[in-house]
Amino acid sequence: MFGNKGIGCMECFFSLYGQPRAFTWTSLASTAAINSKSITVQDAVDWKVGDEIVIASTSFDHNEAERRTIASVSGNVLTLNEILKYQHFSGI
């Protein structure tokens, strides 16, 4: 009824809580290799240690999306709580 990539609410109340962020998503600045524990993103995000992120799949297999927790932030480099199982390509 509502389609993909949306939040729908029909005859209900919808409340969303959380801290507003300057960026809710960004792109990789460089390809993240298999077994890497850090990623470099294009934008200076305001994400914090403990935030959970998803690194989208860049292959034809949507199951290669990976959920990780941010362990540290240094500029545009995010260190993750565990290594990546898949390569995530940064090119367009």
Secondary structure by P-SEA (a helix, b strand, c coil): cccccbbbbccbbbbbbcccccccbbbbcccccccccbbbbcccccccccbbbbbcccccccccbbbbbbcccccccccccccccbbbbccc
